[in-house]
Amino acid sequence: MAKELVVYFSVYGTAKIVAGEIAKQTGADIAEIEPVVPYDSNRDHYNALARLAKKEHDEDQRPKERT
């Protein structure tokens, strides 16, 4: 039987908390997706981050991951 894996990406930490709880409750392993260039996690810059996320989505871009 395959083991479950919870994979998450979190700029502000909220998804990390939720993913941790899901992994804990299900016994799954957990892994974080970490971009090479971190996103700005300052909540005061949310609108700029939202514009960047929309641009990346619209252009089907994916940030490079750290290996």
Residue pairs with C-beta under 8 A, 6 or more apart in sequence:
3 28
3 29
4 26
4 27
4 28
4 29
5 28
5 29
5 30
5 31
6 19
6 22
6 23
6 26
6 28
6 29
6 30
6 31
7 19
7 30
7 31
7 32
7 33
8 15
8 16
8 18
8 19
8 30
8 31
8 32
8 33
9 15
9 32
9 33
10 16
10 19
10 32
11 39
11 40
11 41
11 49
12 41
12 43
13 41
16 32
19 30
20 30
22 28
23 29
23 30
33 65
34 65
34 66
35 63
35 64
35 65
35 66
36 63
36 64
36 65
36 66
37 63
37 64
39 49
39 52
40 48
40 49
55 61
56 62
56 63
